[in-house]
Amino acid sequence: MLDTRMLAYVLLQELMSLLEQSESETDKIRVLKSMGNCGSKQLVSSIKRFIDDKSQPLVVRAQAVFALRKIAKPFQKQVRSISIVFLCDLPNAGSVALDAIRSGVELFSSVRGS
């Protein structure tokens, strides 16, 4: 019988590895979407590295923000601080900055509503 915790751990490790090894923008975006859909706190640090990595294309960094937004509800404090730093770092990024603002507003609204 499979231990579901062990299986989940192995799958999360595989996602983190895939993200680090992906070379194409499309592959990185797909892996980041998968990470967001997993909703695991263990993935926050891997996603954060992509948000902070200014050598990554802006579209990849933006997808990382979206992935965090999906993880945000259970881990609001950690994700909120990451989103704010990203937002402050993007004064000329246009739609990406707006998406980060939306994520931040959703986070703050959910905190006030709980």
N, C-alpha and C positions, 0 to 999 in steps of 0.2 A: 504494500500500500504506500502511496506517495504521501509524504509529509507536505501539506500545502504551504506551510511557512517556508520550508526549504526550497520548494519550487518557486515561490514568489521571489525569494532572495536571489536565486539563480537567474531568473528572468530580469530582475532589476539590474543585476550586475552585467548581464548581457546588453541591456539597453545602454548603460553607461559606457560600456566598451564600444558599442557600435557608434555612439555619438563621437567619441574621441577618435575613432578610426575613419569616420566618414570624410570623404574628400570633396564630394560634390555638394553644392548648396541644396539641391533637391533632397539628397539623402539625409543631410543634417535636419532639414525641415521635417521630413517624415519621422525621423527618430524623436525630435522634440515634440511633435504632435502625439506620438505614442506615449512619451513620458508624461505629458499633461493628462492624457486619458487614464493613465495608471493611478494618478492622484496620490502617489506615495511621497512621504516626507523625505525618504532616503534619496530621492532624486533632486531635491532642491539645490544641493551644493553643486551637482553637475550642471544643472541648468544655469545656476548663478555664474559659473565660470564662463559660459557662453555669453551671458549678458555683459559681463565685465570685459570680455576680450574684444578690444577695439579693432583687432585685425580681422574679425569675422565680418562678413557682409551685414549691412544694416537689416536686411530682410531676415537673416538668420537670428540676429539679436532680438528682433521684434517677435519672431515666433517663440523664442525662449520666454519672452514676457507673457505671451498668450498661454504657454504651457504652465507658467507659474500661476496665472489667473485661475486655471482649472484646479490647481492644487490649493489655492489660497484659503478657502473657507476653514479647513481644520487647522491651518498653520498661519493665521492672519498676521501675527506680529512679525514673524520671520520674513514672510513674503512682502509685506508692506514696506519694510525697510529696504529691501532689494529693489522694489519698484520705484521708490522715491529716489534712490541713488541713480538708477537708470534714467529716470525722467530728468533729473538735474543735469545729467551728462549729455542730453540731446537737445540743445537749444535750437538747432537748425534742422531737425529731423522731420518736421512736418507731421505726416499722418502717423508715424511711429510714436511721436510724442503724444499725440491725441489718444492713441490706443493705450499708452501707459497711463495717461490721465484717467481714461475710462476705467481701467483696472483699479487704479487707486480710489476712485470715487466708489466703485462697487465694494471695495474692501472696507472703506470707511462707513459706507451705508450699512453694510452687514454687521459691523461692530456696533454701530449706534442702535440698530434694530434688535440686537440680541440682549 
